[in-house]
Amino acid sequence: MSRYNNTYRPSNASQKLPGLALPPPTNANTANMSNLFGSAASAANANPTQGDLTKDVAVTNPPEDSISDMCFSPASDHLAVASWDKKVRIYEIDANGNSQGKAYFEFEGPALNCAWSKDGSKVFGCGADKTARMLDLGAGQTQPGQASQVAAHDQPIRCVETIAVNGTPMLVTGGWDKMVKYWDLRSPNPAGQIECKDRVYSMDVRNDMLVIGTAERWIHVVNINNPGTFYKVMQSPLKWQTRVVSIFSPEPNGFAIGSIEGRCAIQYVEDKDQTNNFSFKCHRQNAPTDRNLSNVFAVNAISFHPQHGTFSTAGSDGTFHFWDKDAKHRLKGYPEVGGTISATDFSRAGNIFAYAVSYDWSKGYMHNTPQLANKIMLHPITGDECKPRPKTGKR
């Protein structure tokens, strides 16, 4: 086993959304995954660190172009997916792993990111047309024409998240105009804004923490209770372009950074914890003709398990891995999935891991051909796949 030198606490109750015909409520935290995706993972694999993909199932009717982002609802088994085909789609996942498209809304350019309201009643998206839009599922909206514009920037909006400031639900957007804007959905104008050092590439929110990754490797940390100022600004410890930032869960006292160089960094926020910072290599492959050379792939997505505090990385090499940051240990590595992985997320109960096999645009538009895979896969979390290693008292 290799050693290496990567909101909101979801509710267990299904959110009743008019017009979506949700399945009967279940306690997803105790759901037996063998009932979701068939029998338990094959025991034929003798390597305890080699993961099994044989029980993974595909989401029906995936987007028609590259998948840029996806996220599970915090209140029900629904998955929102943003795509370069200008749509944000909402899928319902049932107890057998079956999926069905339930709603969607459109933009005038590629949809780049999506998010849910904390109660799961609203879905937000943002895109290259410089807008963010909302579909209010709780009000029975399921048709594209029912979506409303809720935010605007001077350049494409790359990221959208939901927050609560002093108990008031709000939207936060980050764009290539370097601006992060806060929106009270009752007003067409931003409630506040703050300028980053460069274009926003990635953003994550958990509890009172907002982390923003921008061009030129800048990382900005904001305390949501004081949204008009930066709590901390730093440059990434990684030497190359930031692809993703993801806040620790369930205890949000730091974040992970993934870059184009096949590295991940674990970064704590407070000065007293800085000795725990480290980075490690991942998503690299030995060159077939020279063992001293490695092919390096971008880390496109990092997702934290909502209960265990372990996390996934996924990259341009078409693999994903589960890690234990506290033990500095890789839990599982998975075979190549037939294309680059562009986005990932865990379900609210942590029993499903969704990953998008889709072109990540790392080689430019000329390499985006119709032959490339474009699908969303659901991986059942079985046994100890994502559980941290038992603590032995040794570091």
N, C-alpha and C positions, 0 to 999 in steps of 0.2 A: 504494500500500500504506500502510495507516494506521500511525501511530506512537501510542503511548499512554503518558501521564503518570500464576499460580497457576499392624517388619515385616521387610520380609524380602526378600532377593534371591531371586527365584523360581528353582526348579530346572527344568532342561530335560526331566527324565525324568518320564514319566507315573506318577502314583501308582496302584498297583494296589489297588483297593478291592473287597473281596468283595461280590458281589451287584449291582455296578453295571455289569458287562459293558463295561469301557472298550475303546475302539478300540486297535489296536496302537500302541505308542509311536512318536512322531515327534519330530524336532527342530523344535519349533515356532518357534525363533528364526530358522530359515532357510526356513520354509514360504513358498511362493510364493502370495500372496493371490489371484492370478488362478485358482488351483486351488480356492480356498475359495468364492469368491462369483462365479465366472464371469470374463469377460474384464476387463482393466484398466479403470479409470474412463474415461468418455467423454472424447475429446479435443475435443469440440465446444465446450466451455466455454473461451472465449478469455481469461477473467479469471483470472489465476493465484492470486488470493486468494479466489476463489469456490469452495467445496467442492462435491462431487458426492454426492448421496444415492441415485443410481439403482441402485447395487449393494447397498444395505442390505437385509437380510432380517429378517423377524419371527420371534421365538421362538414356537414352537407352544404352545398351551394356556397363555396368560399368566394371572396372578392375576385374580380376579374383582372386585377393588376396588383402590383406589389403591396404587401401589408406593412404599414408603417408603425402601427401600435395596436395593442389590445389590452383590455382590462376586465376582470370579473366584477360583477356587482357586489357591494358589501352586504347586501340584504337578501339576495336570491341567487339561484343558479342561472344567471344570464351573463353573457359575454358580449362586450362591445368591441368592435373591430374597425379601425380606421385604415383606409386604403388609398392608393394613388389613383383608383378609378373614381375619385371624388366623393366617395360615400363613407358614412359611418353606419355599420350594420349592427343589429342586436340579435343575438342568437339565444334560444332557450335550450339548456342542457337538461335532459331528464335523468332519472335514476338508473337507466340502463346504458347511459353514455350516448344516447341518440340526441341529435341536435336538429333544430328547426329555426329558420329565419323568421323573426316576429315583427321587425320594424326596421326602417332605415331613414336616413336623411342625407341631403346632398349639399355639396359646395360647388363653387365655380372653378376650383382648382384641386390639386391633390389634397386629400385629408391627411394630416400629419400626426394627429394625436387625439386621444379621447379620454374621458373621465366620467365618473358617476357622482351624483350627489350622495351625501352621507346616508340618506335613508333609502337609496336605490330607486327613487321615484323619477329622477331626471338623468338624461344622458347628454353630455357635452362633447363637442368636437371642435377642432380648429384646423386651419389649413393655409395653403399657399395663396388663397384669395384675400388674405389679410383679415379674415373674420373668424369669430367663434360663434357657434350656433348651439341651440338647445332643443331637444325633443322632450316634452313633458309627458312621460309615460303614465304618471300618476293621474293626469287629467284625461287619459284615454287617447293621447296623441300617438299614432303609429304611422302616419303617412308623411312623405317628404315635405309636402306643402304646409304642414302644420308646424314645422320647425321655425324657430325665431332667432334672429341675430341678437347676440347678447354682448358682443365685444368687437373691437376693431383696433388695428395697429397700422402704422405707416408702411410696414413690411410684412411678409408672411409670418403668421403666428405658428411657432414650432411646438409649444407646450401649453397644456391646459390642466389645471387641477382645481379641486374644491377645498375650501377651508372654512373655518368659523372664527370670526373676530368678535370677541366679547359676546358670544352666543349668536351672532348674526351670520347666517350662511352666505358665503361669498364665493366668487370665482376669481382665480388668479391665472393670468396668461403671460407667456413669455415669448418674445418675438425676435426676428432678425434685425429689428430696429434697436436692439439692445435694451428695450424697455420691458419691465415687469409691471403689469397693471392689475389693480384690484377692482372688482366689479360687484356692486350691489345690484342684484337682478331686477330691483324695482326702479332702477335709473339707467338711462341710456349712456350716461357719462361715467368714466372711471371714478371710483371713490378715492383713489390714490394711485401713485405710481413711483417707481424707483428705477434709476438707470444703472445697468450693469456695465462692466468694463468692455464687454464685447457682445456679439450675437449669441442669443440663447440657443443651446443645442439640446439640453436635457434638463428635466426638473422633476423633483419628487417632494411629496408632502407626507408627514406623519405626525399626528398630534399637533404640537405647537412649532414644529420645525419645518422650514422650507429650505431646500438645497437646490441651487441653480448651477449648472455647468455650462460654460460659454466657450466660444472660440478663444484661441490663444491660451487654453488650459486654465482659465480662471474659474475658481469655485467660490460661490457666494452663499453664505448661510444667513437666514432671516429667522428671527423669533416672531411668530405670527402675532403675538401680543404687542409687538412694536414693529408693524410692517413697513414703516416708512424709512427705516435705516437698516443697514447690514450689521448683523451681530458679529460676523467675521468674514473677511475676504482673504483668500490665499490662492496660490497657484498649485495645480495638481502636482503631487510628487512624481507622477508619470511624465515621461519626457515628450510624449507625442499626443496628438489630438484626442480630446475627450469625446467618447461616444455615448456614455450613459453614466448617470449618478443614481444611486438607490439607497434610501435610508434604512438603517437596521430595524428589524422587527423581531420581537414585540417591544423591545426597549430601544427607543430612538435616540441613542446617545452618540451616534456616529453614522457614517455612510460609506458605501463602496463606490469606487470609480473604475470604469472600464475604458480602455483606450484602443486605438487602432494598432498598437504595437504588440497585441497579445499579452497584455498584463492587466492585473486587477490590483487596486490599492484599497486597503482597509484603513479608514481615517476616523479618528475620534474627534469630537468637537472641542471639548474642554482641555485646557493646557495640562491639567493634572493627569490626563489619560494619554498624553502624547507618546509615552514609552510603549504603548500597545499598538502603535501604528506599524504597518508593514505592507509590502507589496509582493506579488508572486507572479510567475509566468504561467500562462494558460493559453489554450487554443493555438498551439504551435505544433508543427510536425517536422520530423527530421527529413532533410532532403534525401531523396532516394539514391543519389550518387555520391553524397559526402555526409558522413555522420556528424561532422563538425559544423555543418550548416543546418539552419532551421528555416522552414517556411512559416512566416508570421501572419496571423489572421486577426482581424478586428474583433473585439469583444462588443457585441451589439446590444446585449440585454443582460441585466442583473435583476433577479427577483428574490425577495426574502420570504421564507415560509412564515405564515402569520402566527404560528404557535411556537415552533421549535427554535427560531432564530438562525437556522441554517439558511443557505442561499444557493441559487443557481447562477451559472454563467452560461451564455450561449453566444456563438460566434459565426464568422464567415466561413469557418472550416466545416460547418454543418453538424457540429456536435454540441451537446450541452452536458454540464457536470453539476453535481451537488457537492457543496463544501461545508465544513464546520470551521468557522473563523476562529472560535475560541481554542479549539484543539489544533488549529493550523493543519488541517487534514482534508484530503479529498475523500468524500463518502462514496460517490459513484461517478463513473464516466460512461457515456453512452455512445453507441456506434454512430457513424455518419448517417444522416437522415435523407440524403439525396438532394441537398441544396443548402444554401446559406440560411441561417436562422436569424430573422430580423426582429422578432419580438417574443416576449414570454410573460406569463403571469400565473400565480397560484390562485386557486379558488378561495373563497372566504373561509372555508374550513380546512384548507390545505390538503385536501384529498385528491385534487386534480391539478395537474401541471399542464398548461396550454402553451404550445410553441408554434410559431408561424414559420413554415418552410417557404421562403420567398426571397426574391432578389433584393439585396440590400444596397444597391447602387454604388458599391465600392469601386467598381470598374467602369463607371460611366454609362450613359444611355446606350452606347453601341453594343453592350453585352447583355442588354435586357431583351432576350429573344422569346418567342412564343413557346419554345421547348422547355424553358425553365419551370421547375415546380412552383406552384402557388397554392398552398393549402394550409389549413390549421389542424394541428393534431392535438388530441387530448390524451395525456399520459396518466394512468391511475397510480397514485402514490401507495405502494404496498409495503407492509412490514416496516423495516427500519431504514428505508431508502433515505429519508430526510431527517431522521433523528440524530441529534448530536452524539458524539462518542461519549461513553461513560467516563466520568472524571476519575482519574487514578491518583491525583495528588501530585503528579509530576508534570512539569511544563517542558 
